[in-house]
Amino acid sequence: MPEASRQRLGRRVIAEALHHTGADAVFTVAGGHFLPTYHELGRLGSPRIVAARHEQGAGYMASGYALATGRPGVVLSGAPGPGATNLVTAVANAQADSIPLLVLSAQVDRRYVHRNILQHCDNVGLFAPFCKRSVQAASLDEVPNLIATGLQLAASGRPGPVHVALPQNLQAETSTAAGPLPPAAGKSASPAVADIDEVLDRLGRSERPAVLAGHGVIRSGGSGALAALAERLGAPVATSRSGVGSIATTHPRSAGMLGFYGTDTAREAVGSADLVVVAGCALGEQTTFGWRSDLFAGGAQIVQIDADPSQINRVYRVDQGIVGSAAAVLDAIGCRVGWREPWFTRRPVRTEPQNDPARGLSAATVIDALNRRGPDGMVVSADIGNHRLWVCEQLDVTRPEGLLQSCEFDAMGFSLPAAIGAAVALEGVPAVAIAGDGGFVHTMGELAVARDLSLPVVAVVFVDGALGILRHQAEAMYSEDHFVRLGPIDFAAVARAFGIEARSVADHREVDSAFEWALSRGEPALLEVAIDPEEVFPPLRTKIEQRKIDLMGR
């Protein structure tokens, strides 16, 4: 027998490799091809196995886990073929937003690939465009190394997904190779002294410095260094959408989010600065108003810091580029820069409610209540749609990953499973998932996971009866809309069918008490909120005008 000869069966090798990574959780949808490995994982007892209801949900859960902890999330598709294709959107989203994931996909028995075998798909080719590395294990002996190095690579440099396909026949093979390898913790190199000297020289000659912070600041653990630099330098800090939380929105130096849906203060701070430190920000379409040439003041110096060298000088000419960890560079600058008085002291002004109470609530009213009633340390995830425009401006975000979003891929259905992943990672910490009635249905089956695990997840569904942004855009362009209206769904009844308590909220006087009730339960709850369907977030009009030009040439 294998055990007598000190050989180990493949199913045990794979399970032990995951066990020895130190990962807290694996998010998965089980598949028949890998039942032996699931059995071994169950016997080992760790990592924790979180059984999602759909592979896309599992991928978003792993992403929420990674965003909340800063550690790679692990997702396992137990079924080849459709299990892998169902997972692709979540992996593409992770690549776009620099979320570290280890993606393990089951593959069919490689001995029969050319016999029209059931559920075969080229998983390596499928995931390759969205991963830092996409490989298939060629032998059982190399599986532990592929898993350990996959985790290392996912977290290094610019974080992202790494994919390893595991043929099912590996589970029945045996190995006498050395035991599992623990991932090695990587450490960013210190920035070159000459680079820091040059930045300090530029700052010394500037009178109006500002910082534009992106998600790279958060991913590198640089929020503390950013706040310290802003305080010493007296510099305003604008953020990209994915950078919201890199500095607390309540911080005196926070100018808010820059871009189509951002604040006037962020635009003014960046546009009037004579030197802008762009830290961990990709300068994408949303942040730059569609790459406006006048985003920065004429003659302003640009210093760009990024872990990914391909981002530097990609769109805007920079005067100095530094490849490296945003946290390390900001810390090195902050330790040596002198104290200055702030030159820009304006603070963002939040948009007042734009609703007609007779038609429904304002998103601003709901988020204001969440700010007041939400406990310290709460995590909020926001889906795609009208509600998120309000969330990014109105929500008090006081921890680096206090707001979880799908930013550069804009994937609907992200918020609920991401909140579940965060709640798994941060035991006992309430997670609030805000979604519109269009996006929530994409992954609402994952309510079952929140119920099964008794997680403190509050789902908030904004109901306006439409794909709101598209409806407002269509009406502005054509004075009518087609195919964007949504039929009614009783989301409170849906939640109750899952065994989750729910309330419907339609009166502004009920909002505070509804959040108090939902957040005090310590278990899943759902709030169905009736939003005025005619309420338009004012900055959306800027985006609509740009969209008209892009789509219609005028």
Disulfide bonds with the S-S distance in Angstrom:
none
